């Protein structure tokens, strides 16, 4: 249906907006007060660094980072953070949402955080994996055996 149609950052922004709305209109126990909620900004900054370093690896391998067209991938990226996760950019976006939840401070935004990895796995990762298996065969299957999908 929507598989490989909506870029993962768009999903992340939609989740961030919903988290904000829940925090504003249905806050449950504002349990991370200022200034402690600023720790969330560190998580958000770290997620940007993780995503940027992962993105640069795609450019160094001269392959497309576009998640909508995994069939255009020319080379597998298996170095850097890709040694620990097959999807460090999606890990980074999930970590960004966790940082946002911390920054917002109430429990309600945290309720949405686990749904982002679930949705991205369904709509993005599994279809990507099928294409990469078809395109790279045993090389990708070996990589899948060595490196976990998330962490």
Rosetta silent file (secondary structure, phi, psi, omega in degrees, C-alpha in Angstrom):
SEQUENCE: XXXXXXXXXXXXXXXXXXXXXXXXXXXXXXXXXXXXXXXXXXXXXXXXXXXXXXXXXXXXXXXXXXXXXXXXXXXXXXXXXXXXXXXXXXXXXXXXXXXXXXXXXXXXXXXXXXXXXXXXXXXXXXXXXXXXXXXXXXXXXXXXXXXXXXX
SCORE:     score description
SCORE:     0.000 S_00000001
   1 L     0.000  -81.744  179.711    0.000    0.000    0.000 S_00000001
   2 L  -100.117    7.719 -175.997    2.241    2.867    1.200 S_00000001
   3 L   -58.882  130.407  179.695    5.416    0.809    1.256 S_00000001
   4 L    60.937   22.154 -179.165    8.394    2.810    0.003 S_00000001
   5 L  -103.677  -34.298 -176.357    6.117    5.766   -0.819 S_00000001
   6 L  -111.432  124.266  179.377    6.621    8.098    2.154 S_00000001
   7 L   -61.092  139.254 -179.936   10.180    9.011    3.212 S_00000001
   8 H   -52.764  -36.041  176.392   10.974    7.959    6.801 S_00000001
   9 H   -62.912  -27.806  177.445   11.760   11.567    7.865 S_00000001
  10 H   -68.885  -43.514  174.583    8.176   12.492    6.902 S_00000001
  11 H   -58.015  -44.456 -178.520    6.864    9.743    9.170 S_00000001
  12 H   -61.008  -44.012  178.971    9.197   11.009   11.900 S_00000001
  13 H   -63.764  -38.051  177.106    7.917   14.581   11.522 S_00000001
  14 H   -63.698  -43.704  177.080    4.310   13.324   11.676 S_00000001
  15 H   -62.188  -43.668 -179.763    5.120   11.404   14.860 S_00000001
  16 H   -60.782  -41.239  177.050    6.853   14.457   16.336 S_00000001
  17 H   -63.985  -43.587  177.598    3.766   16.557   15.587 S_00000001
  18 H   -64.051  -38.685  177.995    1.449   13.997   17.165 S_00000001
  19 H   -61.916  -42.707  178.856    3.715   13.806   20.203 S_00000001
  20 H   -62.294  -45.104  179.714    3.546   17.582   20.551 S_00000001
  21 H   -61.612  -44.371  178.359   -0.265   17.533   20.253 S_00000001
  22 H   -61.909  -41.986  179.778   -0.568   14.783   22.853 S_00000001
  23 H   -63.927  -39.764 -176.981    1.764   16.652   25.183 S_00000001
  24 H   -73.216  -43.036 -171.889   -0.157   19.899   24.747 S_00000001
  25 H  -101.650  -23.318 -177.620   -3.711   18.544   24.997 S_00000001
  26 L  -136.865   51.189 -177.854   -3.404   15.287   26.962 S_00000001
  27 L   -69.132  134.019  174.360   -0.293   15.496   29.134 S_00000001
  28 L  -109.528  115.229  174.761    0.063   12.677   31.628 S_00000001
  29 L    45.857   92.836  177.414    2.266   13.612   34.559 S_00000001
  30 E   -68.520   90.003 -168.488    4.812   16.171   33.443 S_00000001
  31 L  -100.506   -3.958  173.847    7.699   14.169   34.910 S_00000001
  32 L  -122.373   89.531 -176.556   10.761   15.725   33.242 S_00000001
  33 L   -79.117  164.467  172.340   10.718   19.402   34.257 S_00000001
  34 L   -66.003  145.576    1.040   13.010   22.154   33.012 S_00000001
  35 L   -88.305    0.396 -176.096   15.975   22.280   32.945 S_00000001
  36 H   -64.913  -26.996  179.226   16.257   18.465   32.934 S_00000001
  37 H   -64.762  -17.552  178.768   14.143   18.210   29.795 S_00000001
  38 H   -65.919  -16.182  174.064   17.053   19.840   27.909 S_00000001
  39 H   -58.072  -31.073  176.872   18.742   16.425   27.978 S_00000001
  40 H   -59.337  -33.591  178.331   16.357   15.675   25.124 S_00000001
  41 H   -65.809  -33.838  175.673   18.188   18.276   23.023 S_00000001
  42 H   -64.385  -41.723  178.137   21.412   16.273   23.482 S_00000001
  43 H   -64.183  -41.547  179.363   19.633   13.174   22.191 S_00000001
  44 H   -63.952  -46.006  177.806   18.272   15.122   19.221 S_00000001
  45 H   -60.984  -42.149  178.417   21.734   16.516   18.420 S_00000001
  46 H   -62.946  -38.411  179.914   23.287   13.063   18.726 S_00000001
  47 H   -66.238  -36.777  176.425   20.692   11.635   16.363 S_00000001
  48 H   -63.232  -41.813  178.311   21.537   14.290   13.760 S_00000001
  49 H   -64.097  -41.923  177.723   25.223   13.354   14.020 S_00000001
  50 H   -61.423  -46.993 -179.142   24.399    9.657   13.666 S_00000001
  51 H   -66.742  -39.998  179.465   22.232   10.280   10.611 S_00000001
  52 H   -65.175  -45.260  179.960   24.759   12.644    9.020 S_00000001
  53 H   -64.390  -36.347  177.459   27.668   10.224    9.494 S_00000001
  54 H   -68.032  -41.691  178.595   25.552    7.396    8.065 S_00000001
  55 H   -61.908  -42.287  179.732   24.500    9.543    5.110 S_00000001
  56 H   -62.344  -30.491  176.504   28.114   10.463    4.343 S_00000001
  57 H   -64.243  -36.381  176.375   28.947    6.762    4.096 S_00000001
  58 H   -61.972  -43.895 -179.901   26.435    6.445    1.249 S_00000001
  59 H   -66.178  -38.127  179.616   28.139    9.279   -0.604 S_00000001
  60 H   -67.269  -28.148  177.457   31.579    7.776   -0.025 S_00000001
  61 L   -89.745    2.735  179.745   30.342    4.473   -1.522 S_00000001
  62 L    53.092   50.833  177.116   28.805    6.401   -4.447 S_00000001
  63 L  -133.729  165.430 -175.081   25.352    4.971   -3.908 S_00000001
  64 L   -80.556  134.998  173.166   21.928    6.491   -3.340 S_00000001
  65 L   -92.228    1.811 -175.288   20.707    7.267    0.171 S_00000001
  66 L   -68.085  113.833 -177.169   17.159    7.745   -1.160 S_00000001
  67 L   -73.018  -11.952 -178.876   14.919    5.396    0.874 S_00000001
  68 L   -82.958  -23.768 -177.619   12.153    5.577   -1.710 S_00000001
  69 L  -125.263   63.895  179.805   14.279    3.996   -4.458 S_00000001
  70 H   -64.791  -18.160  178.313   16.377    1.200   -2.901 S_00000001
  71 H   -67.340  -17.690  178.829   16.459   -0.500   -6.318 S_00000001
  72 H   -86.963    1.505  179.469   18.888    2.258   -7.403 S_00000001
  73 L   -63.645  131.045 -178.849   21.427    1.197   -4.779 S_00000001
  74 L  -100.539  -30.099 -177.618   24.756    0.451   -6.430 S_00000001
  75 L  -140.694  147.173  172.736   26.782   -0.711   -3.416 S_00000001
  76 L   -77.677  141.369  174.874   26.080   -2.072    0.033 S_00000001
  77 L  -104.468  115.323 -176.601   27.203    0.123    2.888 S_00000001
  78 L  -129.178   11.669 -179.321   28.574   -2.105    5.661 S_00000001
  79 L  -108.100  179.272 -179.894   31.137    0.113    7.379 S_00000001
  80 H    60.974 -136.369 -179.887   30.861    2.734   10.112 S_00000001
  81 H   -65.842  -18.407  179.262   27.606    2.460   12.042 S_00000001
  82 H   -71.428   -5.287  172.206   26.431   -0.103    9.480 S_00000001
  83 H   -78.222  -20.591 -175.077   28.676   -2.615   11.257 S_00000001
  84 L  -110.181  -24.362 -179.288   26.303   -2.438   14.259 S_00000001
  85 L  -147.494  138.301  175.786   22.922   -1.790   12.659 S_00000001
  86 L   -75.669  -11.151 -175.513   21.596   -2.336    9.159 S_00000001
  87 L  -137.520   56.867 -176.437   19.508    0.813    9.635 S_00000001
  88 H   -63.887  -27.132  178.014   21.439    3.414   11.634 S_00000001
  89 H   -68.261  -37.232  177.922   19.585    6.298    9.995 S_00000001
  90 H   -72.789  -33.329  172.884   16.265    4.882   11.200 S_00000001
  91 H   -61.011  -43.391  178.921   17.827    4.289   14.619 S_00000001
  92 H   -61.270  -42.225  179.057   18.826    7.964   14.539 S_00000001
  93 H   -66.875  -36.691  176.461   15.290    9.070   13.688 S_00000001
  94 H   -65.469  -41.513  178.952   13.920    6.892   16.499 S_00000001
  95 H   -65.800  -34.753  176.146   16.464    8.383   18.902 S_00000001
  96 H   -61.460  -43.914  178.718   15.421   11.841   17.735 S_00000001
  97 H   -64.951  -36.650  176.222   11.825   11.044   18.694 S_00000001
  98 H   -63.481  -43.279  176.363   12.996    9.788   22.073 S_00000001
  99 H   -61.498  -39.828  178.212   14.884   13.066   22.570 S_00000001
 100 H   -63.559  -41.962  178.449   11.778   15.003   21.557 S_00000001
 101 H   -62.223  -42.384  177.797    9.699   13.054   24.097 S_00000001
 102 H   -61.838  -45.095 -179.274   12.261   13.864   26.800 S_00000001
 103 H   -62.266  -41.370  179.461   12.216   17.528   25.810 S_00000001
 104 H   -65.572  -37.078  168.272    8.407   17.665   25.901 S_00000001
 105 L    93.851  -20.793  179.007    8.575   16.199   29.383 S_00000001
 106 E   -95.934  167.365 -177.963    5.251   14.431   29.926 S_00000001
 107 L   -69.777  -33.147 -172.319    4.655   10.700   29.698 S_00000001
 108 L   -53.139  -46.210 -179.886    2.158   10.963   26.825 S_00000001
 109 L   -61.890  -29.779  179.437    4.691   11.543   23.980 S_00000001
 110 H   -63.283  -24.919 -179.647    6.643    8.464   25.086 S_00000001
 111 H   -63.287  -28.236 -178.316    3.610    6.339   24.225 S_00000001
 112 H   -86.872  -23.325 -173.386    4.190    6.981   20.515 S_00000001
 113 H   -52.514  -46.381 -177.886    7.961    6.378   20.408 S_00000001
 114 H   -67.567  -20.083 -178.837    7.795    2.540   20.027 S_00000001
 115 H   -74.836  -24.177  178.656    5.329    2.808   17.163 S_00000001
 116 H   -63.928  -52.905  177.576    7.818    4.603   14.920 S_00000001
 117 H   -59.166  -37.053  178.706   10.257    1.646   14.627 S_00000001
 118 H   -61.739  -48.185 -178.694    7.295   -0.681   14.150 S_00000001
 119 H   -65.292  -43.646 -179.034    5.866    1.440   11.316 S_00000001
 120 H   -65.812  -37.101  176.404    9.240    1.974    9.630 S_00000001
 121 H   -60.947  -45.076 -178.317    9.967   -1.752    9.794 S_00000001
 122 H   -69.176  -50.438 -171.668    6.647   -2.479    8.097 S_00000001
 123 H   -85.670  -23.214 -171.561    6.562    0.315    5.517 S_00000001
 124 H  -124.468  -55.149 -170.215   10.253    0.784    4.751 S_00000001
 125 H   -67.325  -50.045 -179.038   12.741   -1.743    6.086 S_00000001
 126 H   -60.448  -44.426  175.744   11.118   -5.008    5.018 S_00000001
 127 H   -63.204  -39.104  176.639   10.487   -3.799    1.454 S_00000001
 128 H   -60.059  -46.101 -178.468   14.067   -2.436    1.303 S_00000001
 129 H   -60.087  -41.655  179.372   15.435   -5.759    2.522 S_00000001
 130 H   -61.165  -42.692  179.683   13.519   -7.683   -0.123 S_00000001
 131 H   -66.851  -43.854 -179.248   14.939   -5.450   -2.868 S_00000001
 132 H   -67.144  -35.511  175.449   18.492   -5.624   -1.484 S_00000001
 133 H   -62.247  -44.271  179.982   18.280   -9.428   -1.190 S_00000001
 134 H   -65.586  -40.328 -175.070   17.210   -9.636   -4.807 S_00000001
 135 H   -77.253  -41.752 -173.489   19.862   -7.193   -5.962 S_00000001
 136 H  -109.461   -5.500  173.900   22.878   -8.337   -3.921 S_00000001
 137 L    55.222 -130.100 -173.915   21.967  -11.959   -3.172 S_00000001
 138 H   -60.386  -33.493  178.651   24.296  -13.861   -0.882 S_00000001
 139 H   -58.231  -44.323  179.408   26.383  -10.793   -0.064 S_00000001
 140 H   -72.533  -38.899  177.874   23.339   -9.135    1.529 S_00000001
 141 H   -60.910  -40.239  176.892   22.166  -12.364    3.179 S_00000001
 142 H   -63.769  -42.572  178.137   25.606  -12.737    4.797 S_00000001
 143 H   -61.355  -42.996  178.808   25.433   -9.128    5.978 S_00000001
 144 H   -61.533  -34.512  179.590   21.959   -9.754    7.453 S_00000001
 145 H   -68.684  -32.589 -174.875   23.332  -12.727    9.375 S_00000001
 146 H   -87.933  -31.926 -170.377   26.134  -10.627   10.909 S_00000001
 147 L  -122.887  132.215 -178.468   24.340   -7.341   11.627 S_00000001
 148 L   -72.531  157.673 -179.408   21.030   -6.809   13.373 S_00000001
 149 L   -63.975  -46.635 -177.729   18.180   -4.859   11.807 S_00000001
 150 L  -106.728  -82.970  178.879   18.002   -2.260   14.583 S_00000001
 151 L  -138.558    0.000    0.000   20.590   -2.614   17.366 S_00000001
